[in-house]
């Protein structure tokens, strides 16, 4: 499997978490796409993804089918597009075609992969890493998500606080320092790789190595259990330098579109 396909397939598996987490969402397999409704009026948690490559002339019908899936549920939804899933000629017209369909780009995270992690360049802090398995860790995950990603707490709580949400592929971990929950990460083992999602640190604890320590500890645990060693993620601007230092390389680029 091409590296970009592994990244894209892992992402599709991960995002289905949002279709089941709140208990009122839906996940539907469409013709060449997947529609994921979180049950909430929050566009970035209502997600469409392409499940196979898109040729010239296929984009508008795919978007129309996704729009039909979301229309009775919500007007606010987003679409994650891996550039390698689009035919090269289509990429040249991509922005205009999406604009014609009422969608605007909001971010362009690179899809990155590390075959193995490089050694740390400085000493990392001691942390207590706990899997998300009880009410306390679920609450900590929701609270840190809300603060770190500037998501309304009521939304974060609805997504991350229910016990049934954590029974699938999406595995959460919380890092504690001196008894305080300071960082979170979610991992998904799928498509032959370990996917990293929702890596975040509380503002007062940033730039001290907590995120790196958590990423290394949590991925080592999942690797031990699954035998998988390759790690993938979609990077934020803030995390890009860290990931490069850890051994990640650029494989593809995503564009995230949101309905206007």
Backbone torsions as a table, in degrees:
resi	resn	phi	psi	omega
1	UNK	NA	132.5	175.7
2	UNK	-58.9	148.6	-177.7
3	UNK	-58.9	-40.1	-177.7
4	UNK	-67.2	-31.5	178.1
5	UNK	-68.3	-37.9	176.6
6	UNK	-63.2	-41.9	178.9
7	UNK	-63.6	-45.2	-176.9
8	UNK	-68.7	-41.2	180.0
9	UNK	-67.4	-39.2	177.4
10	UNK	-62.7	-40.7	178.1
11	UNK	-61.1	-42.7	179.5
12	UNK	-62.4	-40.3	177.1
13	UNK	-63.2	-45.2	-177.9
14	UNK	-63.1	-44.4	-174.1
15	UNK	-67.4	-20.3	178.7
16	UNK	-66.3	-17.1	172.2
17	UNK	-51.4	-41.0	-175.4
18	UNK	-72.5	-16.5	177.0
19	UNK	-83.5	-12.4	-178.0
20	UNK	-121.6	-17.2	-169.6
21	UNK	-61.7	-45.1	-174.0
22	UNK	-78.5	-16.8	-176.9
23	UNK	87.7	-4.1	-178.9
24	UNK	-128.5	17.7	-178.4
25	UNK	-97.2	-167.0	-179.3
26	UNK	-157.5	147.3	172.7
27	UNK	-126.7	128.1	-178.1
28	UNK	-133.9	129.6	174.5
29	UNK	-84.1	121.1	-179.3
30	UNK	-107.3	-172.5	179.8
31	UNK	-80.9	92.9	179.3
32	UNK	87.2	7.4	-178.5
33	UNK	-146.8	168.9	172.6
34	UNK	-130.8	130.8	175.5
35	UNK	-106.7	131.0	-176.5
36	UNK	-127.4	113.6	179.0
37	UNK	-108.9	126.0	-175.9
38	UNK	-81.0	-13.0	-173.4
39	UNK	84.6	6.9	-175.7
40	UNK	-127.4	152.4	175.8
41	UNK	-85.9	72.1	179.8
42	UNK	-147.1	105.8	-166.7
43	UNK	-55.9	-39.2	-175.3
44	UNK	-75.4	-11.2	174.4
45	UNK	-99.9	1.1	172.8
46	UNK	-110.0	108.4	-157.9
47	UNK	-128.2	136.1	169.6
48	UNK	-112.2	146.0	176.5
49	UNK	-143.4	147.0	174.8
50	UNK	-84.6	136.0	-178.9
51	UNK	-102.7	-5.8	171.0
52	UNK	-149.1	167.1	-174.7
53	UNK	-62.3	152.0	-175.3
54	UNK	-113.2	119.4	178.0
55	UNK	-93.0	166.7	176.9
56	UNK	-55.9	132.2	-179.7
57	UNK	92.0	-9.5	-178.7
58	UNK	-98.3	-15.0	-174.0
59	UNK	-65.0	-50.8	-176.7
60	UNK	-60.6	-43.7	177.0
61	UNK	-63.1	-35.7	178.4
62	UNK	-65.8	-45.0	179.1
63	UNK	-63.7	-38.6	179.6
64	UNK	-64.2	-39.3	179.3
65	UNK	-68.1	-40.5	176.0
66	UNK	-62.9	-41.8	178.8
67	UNK	-60.4	-37.6	177.9
68	UNK	-67.0	-34.9	177.1
69	UNK	-64.5	-43.5	-174.8
70	UNK	-82.4	-25.5	-170.8
71	UNK	-53.0	-47.5	-179.8
72	UNK	-75.9	-5.1	-175.0
73	UNK	-108.9	-44.7	-176.7
74	UNK	-165.6	152.0	174.9
75	UNK	-91.9	-13.3	-175.6
76	UNK	-106.3	111.4	177.4
77	UNK	-148.1	162.6	-176.5
78	UNK	-125.7	164.0	179.8
79	UNK	-136.8	125.6	175.5
80	UNK	-94.5	120.5	-177.2
81	UNK	-119.3	116.7	172.6
82	UNK	-80.6	125.0	-174.0
83	UNK	-61.1	-30.3	179.9
84	UNK	-74.1	-9.4	175.5
85	UNK	-84.6	-7.7	179.2
86	UNK	-102.9	136.3	173.6
87	UNK	-56.3	138.0	-176.4
88	UNK	-49.8	-42.2	-179.7
89	UNK	-65.3	-31.2	-179.6
90	UNK	-71.0	-33.9	-179.0
91	UNK	-58.9	-33.1	-178.0
92	UNK	-66.2	-25.6	-177.8
93	UNK	-109.3	4.8	-170.7
94	UNK	-53.9	-54.4	-174.3
95	UNK	-59.2	-43.6	-177.7
96	UNK	-67.8	-39.1	179.7
97	UNK	-64.7	-40.1	178.0
98	UNK	-68.0	-39.5	177.8
99	UNK	-61.5	-41.1	178.3
100	UNK	-61.1	-26.5	-179.9
101	UNK	-95.8	9.9	174.8
102	UNK	80.8	30.5	-179.9
103	UNK	-127.2	142.6	-178.8
104	UNK	-124.2	146.2	179.1
105	UNK	-74.7	138.8	178.0
106	UNK	-120.0	-17.4	176.5
107	UNK	-163.9	160.8	178.6
108	UNK	-135.8	74.2	-179.5
109	UNK	-75.9	134.0	173.6
110	UNK	-72.6	143.4	171.7
111	UNK	-89.9	123.6	-172.2
112	UNK	-122.9	156.3	-179.4
113	UNK	-141.9	140.6	172.7
114	UNK	-124.9	123.8	176.2
115	UNK	-69.5	-32.3	173.2
116	UNK	-158.6	157.5	-178.1
117	UNK	-88.6	136.8	174.3
118	UNK	-72.2	158.9	179.8
119	UNK	-64.8	148.5	176.4
120	UNK	-59.8	149.1	179.7
121	UNK	-94.2	-8.2	175.8
122	UNK	-151.1	165.4	-178.5
123	UNK	-65.6	134.2	-179.5
124	UNK	-97.9	153.3	-177.3
125	UNK	-70.9	154.7	173.6
126	UNK	-75.7	131.7	178.9
127	UNK	-136.5	155.0	173.5
128	UNK	-105.1	111.1	-176.2
129	UNK	-99.4	122.4	-177.7
130	UNK	-120.6	133.5	175.0
131	UNK	-68.8	153.8	177.5
132	UNK	-79.1	99.0	-175.2
133	UNK	-135.9	-2.6	-177.7
134	UNK	-146.0	178.4	-176.1
135	UNK	-62.1	-37.3	-177.6
136	UNK	-66.2	-44.2	-179.3
137	UNK	-73.3	-33.3	175.7
138	UNK	-64.3	-42.4	179.0
139	UNK	-64.4	-42.7	178.9
140	UNK	-62.9	-40.6	179.4
141	UNK	-62.5	-43.1	179.8
142	UNK	-65.1	-43.9	-177.3
143	UNK	-65.7	-44.4	-179.1
144	UNK	-68.8	-38.0	175.4
145	UNK	-58.0	-46.4	-178.5
146	UNK	-59.7	-47.4	-176.9
147	UNK	-72.4	-48.5	-172.1
148	UNK	-70.3	-36.3	-176.9
149	UNK	-103.9	4.7	178.4
150	UNK	55.5	49.5	177.6
151	UNK	-105.7	134.5	178.1
152	UNK	-50.6	135.4	-175.0
153	UNK	-60.7	-35.7	-179.0
154	UNK	-62.3	-33.3	177.7
155	UNK	-72.1	-48.8	-179.7
156	UNK	-59.7	-41.1	179.8
157	UNK	-64.4	-42.5	-179.3
158	UNK	-62.4	-33.8	-177.7
159	UNK	-82.0	-44.7	-166.8
160	UNK	-103.9	-8.0	-171.5
161	UNK	-90.6	-14.7	-177.7
162	UNK	-82.5	134.3	179.4
163	UNK	-59.8	-42.3	-178.7
164	UNK	-61.7	-23.3	-178.7
165	UNK	-60.0	-27.6	-171.3
166	UNK	-101.1	21.0	-179.2
167	UNK	-91.9	-6.5	-175.2
168	UNK	-101.4	-144.5	-175.4
169	UNK	-74.5	-22.0	-174.9
170	UNK	-80.3	112.2	-177.1
171	UNK	-111.3	121.7	-178.7
172	UNK	-101.4	151.1	176.3
173	UNK	-138.7	145.0	178.1
174	UNK	-123.1	133.3	176.5
175	UNK	-98.4	131.0	177.8
176	UNK	-113.8	138.8	174.8
177	UNK	-125.8	119.3	-177.1
178	UNK	53.3	39.7	177.2
179	UNK	82.4	-2.2	-178.2
180	UNK	-103.2	129.5	174.6
181	UNK	-70.0	120.7	-173.0
182	UNK	-122.8	-20.1	-175.8
183	UNK	-152.9	157.4	-179.2
184	UNK	-136.8	159.6	172.1
185	UNK	-155.7	149.7	170.8
186	UNK	-123.3	139.5	-179.1
187	UNK	-125.7	144.7	178.1
188	UNK	-132.6	120.5	176.0
189	UNK	-93.5	107.6	-178.3
190	UNK	-163.0	155.2	177.5
191	UNK	58.6	28.0	177.0
192	UNK	78.0	12.3	-179.2
193	UNK	-140.2	164.5	173.1
194	UNK	-102.3	117.8	-179.7
195	UNK	-92.7	135.5	-180.0
196	UNK	-102.9	127.2	-179.8
197	UNK	-139.0	155.5	172.8
198	UNK	55.3	32.5	175.8
199	UNK	-74.2	120.0	-175.2
200	UNK	-156.1	151.9	178.4
201	UNK	-128.4	143.1	174.4
202	UNK	-59.0	143.0	-174.9
203	UNK	-51.3	-41.8	-176.3
204	UNK	-70.1	-10.8	-176.5
205	UNK	-113.8	8.2	-178.8
206	UNK	-75.6	158.5	178.8
207	UNK	67.4	25.1	175.5
208	UNK	-120.6	4.3	176.0
209	UNK	91.4	6.0	-177.1
210	UNK	-65.6	-41.3	-179.2
211	UNK	-64.3	-44.6	179.3
212	UNK	-63.6	-43.8	179.7
213	UNK	-61.4	-41.0	179.7
214	UNK	-67.1	-45.5	180.0
215	UNK	-58.6	-45.7	-179.3
216	UNK	-64.7	-44.8	-177.2
217	UNK	-67.6	-46.2	-176.4
218	UNK	-68.9	-43.0	-179.9
219	UNK	-67.9	-33.2	176.6
220	UNK	-63.4	-38.8	179.0
221	UNK	-66.7	-45.8	179.9
222	UNK	-67.3	-37.3	176.7
223	UNK	-62.0	-41.5	179.2
224	UNK	-61.4	-39.1	-176.5
225	UNK	-78.4	-31.7	-172.2
226	UNK	-106.8	-20.4	-174.6
227	UNK	82.8	-2.6	178.6
228	UNK	-79.8	142.4	-178.7
229	UNK	-122.3	-25.9	-178.8
230	UNK	-78.8	139.8	-175.3
231	UNK	-123.3	136.3	179.6
232	UNK	-127.8	160.0	176.2
233	UNK	-164.6	166.3	169.4
234	UNK	-110.0	118.7	-169.8
235	UNK	-87.9	143.3	165.3
236	UNK	-82.6	166.1	175.5
237	UNK	-60.7	-39.5	-176.6
238	UNK	-67.6	-32.6	-175.8
239	UNK	-92.4	-7.1	-170.7
240	UNK	-59.9	-46.4	-178.6
241	UNK	-62.4	-41.9	177.5
242	UNK	-59.8	-46.8	-176.7
243	UNK	-65.3	-39.6	176.7
244	UNK	-61.6	-41.4	179.8
245	UNK	-64.7	-29.5	-179.4
246	UNK	-83.7	-7.7	176.8
247	UNK	111.2	7.5	177.0
248	UNK	-79.2	146.2	176.3
249	UNK	-126.3	153.2	178.2
250	UNK	-70.9	133.9	177.0
251	UNK	-117.4	-42.5	-178.2
252	UNK	-152.4	-177.6	176.5
253	UNK	-134.4	141.4	175.1
254	UNK	-107.6	148.9	166.5
255	UNK	-119.1	129.0	177.5
256	UNK	-101.4	121.4	179.3
257	UNK	-105.6	147.3	178.8
258	UNK	-129.6	142.3	176.9
259	UNK	-62.8	143.5	-176.6
260	UNK	-75.6	NA	NA
